[in-house]
Each structure stands twice: as C-alpha cells, then as structure tokens.
C-alpha cells in the first residue's frame, strides 16, 4: 500500500511539474498548427529570431484554387506575414531608414524604418508652408503632425481634422487623435517617375481592363520573392497625446516628441498655432502589394489599451491598472462609436482649443452620471481566433519590449479579380481598426472600400490600384 501511494504521489508530482508554465510561458495551451508556422523571420537561416527583414510574399505553402475564405489553416500564414512586416517596419533605424544592428528592443530612442518613408505632402508638394514646418520639426528631431485624418484629402487648404468618415476621434483625456499617411520609397518613386501626382499622368500610363471596355487601370509595383524586390507599400498610423498626470504610462507605448500644427480653420481662435507634446502610437495600417496578391495584403495593428475585446470583463474590472484610452466601462449610457456634431459658428470644422485638453468643447456627458467623456469605442465583432493565437506567439516573443503592447487585429486579402461594379470577395469579409475606422467598425472592409479608388480624366474612368493616395490627391 505504501509503495502504491509513493508511485501515485510521484506521478502527481510529475504531472504537476509538467503543467507549470516555464520562463516566459503564459500557461496558454499551444496549438500544433500554430507551432508549425512559428516563423519570426523570413530569413530561413534564422526563423526563430525576430529580424529587420521584410517578407516578400506569403509562405510558399500557400496554394490557389479556392476563393478568399477565412480558413483556420490559411489565415495564420497571412497573420505571420503581417507580424513579420510589423516587426521589420518598426525596427530601429538611422535617419535614412536603414535598420540598426542588434535587437528590436535596442536603441529605444531611434526612429523606426517606416518613419523615413515619404509623407503625402512630400510626394504631392501640395503645401509649401507645410513642408517648411515639417522640415523644421525634423531638424529638431520632432515628429510632425498636421492632420487628424487617415484619409488622404488634398493638402492645399490643409483641410479639416477628420477621420475616414469625416469625424474626429477623442481619447479619454479629451484630446484629438492625430494621424500620419506615408508611402515607401518604391511607391513614392513610382508616383514621381510616372507623374502620377496629376490625373493626366495617371491616365497616360493606364491600360484597358479586358472585362470592362469602359474602364482603365494602373498597376503599382509588386514585391517579388524571386528577385527579392519590395513592392508598393502604404502606412497609416494613429497617435494620441500622452499625459503622465492623467495616468498615461509612457513605457507602454512607442512614443515620440512631436509638434502638431493647427491651421486657423481648425483653431477656436481662428489663428494658426502649434502644440509641442509627447505622443504614443495607438494604431497602424500596413498595406502591401505582392506578386501573388495584386489586391494587396491589408494588415492592421492596435495598442492593447485602446478598447476591450471582452466588454463584460471590462465592466467587471472597472479598476483596471491601465485605463482604456477610448472606452469607459463605468458608463453604459454612452452610445458606442457615436459621431460628433460640429458646433454652430465653426464653419463646419472641428476646432482645437488653444489650451489642454484640446477637444474639451466636444466632451460628452450622460444624464444621471458623473464625469465627462471622449469617444466610446467598441469593437463590433471579435478578432479571429487563429489571429489571436498568432498574436500570443508574437507578443511572447516580443516580451520585454514596448512592441509586446501591440496586437494584430486582422490581415485581409483577396484572390479574385477586381471587376468594376462587382464586389470583391475578401477574407475576412470585415476588418476595422478601432482608431482608424472608428465610426464604421460594424461594416468596415479595407478591400471593399478601396476597390472604388479611381479618377476620371478626359472621359476615362481609371482605377488607381486600390490606392486613395492617388485617387484623392491627383490634380
């Protein structure tokens, strides 16, 4: 009996020990398939290491012969591509964008690779005074912002500070979110070399669409694994103003010292002014055209403190150590993703107050509750479970760096041919970033939206390869 008891206790001890999380282990059960795509670097000689190499294409295991469907055996390949791109683009770099040696967590004050890419104002030369301000900020090692919109509206008047749906996004500190839109050197050089800053230039290189004689199209450069060339890429980012006195933990964000340029039309005093502040990255779109995916691969990332994925849990955990940036669990009376009205007399613009907090005039109150609020942002559908599993692998690999505080919301792609006037099947069918598609989260789809990007010139309707940078900027 004693011998039997010893054996039982020994086996129990072994089982207990085997089930304890090891160093860096969260205790979450792994999945054999996810483990099989555990590729952190596109370089096959160092797949288990994070690296600064951009992937050129989806893994060679991908095969065609089906429509774009959200499959648990296919989607992770796109999610790995998205994470590899995110890490490579956010690698520390010199001022030219060349990655620095070491690890991604080294050189924390260095700019990131993508920050050397061209801003729309530099590509299209719409606003000379704006470019001078941008140049001056860069010389002082300050990040420069002039828009609270991810949409590439023309810059000749500097426009209103709006998001994709003509709305501002306001954080819990009652400050506007600011945005950036950039193109990588491949796309920027292609635009300039072909004079695509004009509608005439776009039309001149367009070609007929075989299945639609009434329309034409252009094609951006694609990445190629065979030639090891990177294709066209567009980056859209969202940033919030940080304030440690309001509970913002700078160590949780990728931060930059910045200057925000406010035009007279977006100022309550009708006088242009600038704000010097610290900002933290809260959202990032990465859009890449590859040889296999002419409709681009659309990757979107968010900061983990933006808004909860589990609303019930958020309601039960109202004393979360780090407050949500765009969600108020203490108030059920706030309408989620609710649009703002402009204020009478402001000429239809949303305006910055001259003192902090800059969006206080748009603060919301709820009857019977104490407190004033910014935008109540609510995710309308869950992140795909396979994507969350891939997130777990990558965030564990990034542990100890600020980048572990970011997550992939989704990777959207489509294999079908783009036909004007017909829907384009994409997987997943819906995808939205809480900071970049705030007011359309219930029906947002990158591919469905961008398939309509086009210009009209001399009677020709020309598709601009799913790029609104050209569609909205060309003169």
Buried (B, 14 or more C-beta within 10 A) or exposed (E): EEEEEEEEEEEEEEEEEEEEEEEEEEEEEEBEEBEEBBBBBBEEEEEEEBBBBBBBBBBEEBEEEEEBEBEEEBBBBBBBBBBBBBBBBBBBBEEEBEBBEEBBBEBEEBBBBBBBBBBBBBBBEBBEEBBEBBEEBBEEEBBBBBBBBBBBBBBEEBBBBBBBBBBBBBBBBBBBBBBBBBBBBBBBBBBBEEEBBBBBBBBBBBEEBEEBEEBBBBBBBBBBBEEEEBBBBBBBBBBBBBBEEBEBBEEBBBBBBBBBBBBEBBBBEEEBBBBEBBBBBBBBBBBBBBBBBBBBBBBBBBBBBBBBBEBEEBEEEEEEEEBBBBBBBBBEEBEBBBEBEBBEEBEEBBBBBEEBBBBBBBEBEBEEBEEEBBBBBBBBBEBBEBBBBBBBBBBEBBEEBBBBBBBBBBBBBBBBEBEBEEEBBBBBBBBBBBBBBBBBBBEBBBBBBBBEBBBEBEEBBBBBBBBBBBBBBBE
